[in-house]
Structure formats: C-alpha cells, structure tokens
Amino acid sequence: MCIRDRLVASIPPDGNDYRFRWSSGRLAKPTADYNQDISVVGDTYANISVGPYTVVTVNTVTGCESRQLVTEVGPPDNYPTPELILNNENTSCAGNGQITARFGDGSSDWDLSAHSFEFFNANNTLVASKLGSVGVTGSSTNNVASGLLDRLHTVKVTHIASGCIATDTITVPENISLPVFNFSQVNEDVDNNNVIDRCESTTNLALAGTASGSSTSNNVDLPSFVNDGTLSGHFHSGTSNTIDGEAVQKTNEWVEIDLGAVSNISDILIWPSRHCGSSCLGRIENVEVMISSEPFTDASGNPLGRDVAGFTAAQQNSSYSYNIGTVSYTHLTLPTTPYV
C-alpha cells in the first residue's frame, strides 16, 4: 500500500479538554476508524493511504461534538500516474494490437529504473489475466504491451521504492478484414475423374499432412486414410474414444489434418469413401468443416471437439467454418487467400 505520513488536527486552547475521532471517507462513521472511544487525544492519524478523511472533535466533559471536517490526503510526489494510449488496433486473428502506458499527460518520461510495469488482458490485475500467463495472448517490455487481441487491457504500475501502485485501462479495438466464402464459381470436371479440372494443376497439400482423429474402428480404419490420396481406403470412427480412454457414444467425433505449416489454400475437396460403391455416397452428413492457422487444442494441448463445450471452442478457434448436409461430394472454394 502507498503510505502518506500523517494527518494532524488541532483546536485553539480554550481551557477545555478535547479528543479527535477519525473516519476514512467523506462522512463520520458510527464507529470511527481511529480513536473511537477517545482513549487518547488522537490528534495525529498516522500511516494512512491516499484519499479523503473526516475528523470530529469531542469535548471530553460534555460529550459535545463539533461539525465534521473533511480533508484530502493527496498522492505523494512519487505516486505513479499512468495513462494508457493506443498505438495499434488489432488487425490479426493472432493479435497484433499495441498500447503504451505513458507518464501522466505525456509531458515527461518514466524513470524506468524506478518503476515496474505489469499488463493484464482484463479489467483486473489477477495472475491468470497477466500477459505471459498460460493462455494469455501478448507480451510487454517496460511500459509497452504488444501482440494484443481486441479486448480491454489493464496496466499496473508500481513505484518500487515506496510501493505506490496505480492502474489504468484501455480497450484495444478490432479491425480484422476476414474473407468470405464464395460458392458461386462454376467447377468443371470434363475428364470425369472426380477432380475439378483447375485443381489438377495445383498441389494437394493434404497428402503431406498428418491426420489424427478422436477414435478408430478396431484400429483398422485409421485417420491416415483420410488423406492418403485414394478413394478405396476409409476412416471410420469407433465406439470408444481413444483419447479419453473409455467407451463413449460417438458424439462430436472429429478428424483433423495438420498441414505442418501455414499455407495458401484455394479449394477444399471432400469425397466419401468408394469402398462400398454407390451406397457410400450419402455418408457425409451434418459435418462441420473448420479451418484455422492455429492448432485445434486447448492450453494443455488436448484436442478440442470431444464434447459440446470443446466443439464450441473449436468453432470459435476456426477462421472459417462451413456445415455440410447430406451430400455425395463436397467442394469449398475460398475466393481470396486464406491460410491454414
């Protein structure tokens, strides 16, 4: 706590004995904060913090009380006075906002050797909200915080020698331009080989990716069959979730392909397996396709989507999301240059 030395009350001598009762705030309290029972003169109220205080004078013989006198304890000269200013709004899904804690109105600079700075991504100074904590985006150097997402941020400035602390808050605004899916493009397959003609001259990034899934069927129909480049093998989820390690109903089953690096994507093509002929064509049903430049994992590295809460978190983590109904073939066209 930032401490001011003391407040001292006095009254002109008139032959009577007086005591002083003190309350923090702008009104006298029924129970005074200092010298409630007027056991001492109480003219000096020491070791108090910045803020308003109220004193009442009591005649020890008659019990009569004076009017309330309010006084203000101002901040000491070394009291920090930060004001957050916005340097950059957030224009990235990964976070690139920047703020600076300037000294007061900016007419002078901080003595960086005499102050410490902590930044938080909330309207509080909890450890869980501090930049650098697990799951908190952003970092700071001295009085500047960078790599911030669009949200409210707080700075806590401490004058090291006195322990005086002050805070300020600011909201980093969002200015992200997200591309929009476009499904109006005409896609032709003149050679009838189930691959759109213009895609045959491009690189199939999925072939080099690493596939994983929430479960398998008898450890035979593996997730790696999803991106092996053929339509004969197939991935089939099982009745037990191999990540949780216990038998569960097949809800929110998922399969993921990690491309290994952020890449430029123009099209996403999905086929049902052909291992069972034409009867397989309707098996892609109520599937959510999600795309993200970040792993679909929580702070502990566990995959998202294994339950309803995880599935919702995966949707929020994705840069693009599209729901597929009952179809026999799916082609998503990304009109600009999204990355995965």
Secondary structure, DSSP 8 states (H G I E B T S, - for coil): --EEEEEE------S--EEEEEEESSS--SS-SB-TT--S---EEEEEESEEEEEEEEETTT--B---EEEEE---TT---EEEEEEE-B-STT--EEEEEEETTTTS---TTTEEEEEESSSS--GGGBTTSTT---EEETTEEEEE-SSEEEEEEEETTT--EEEEEEE--B---------------TT-SSS-GGGGGS--GGGGSEEEES--STTTS-GGGGGSS-SSS-----SEETTTTEE----S--EEEE-SS--B--EEEE----TTGGGGTT-B-SEEEEE-SS-SB-TTS-BS-SSHHHHHHHHHH-SEEEEE-SBS-EEEE-SS--B-
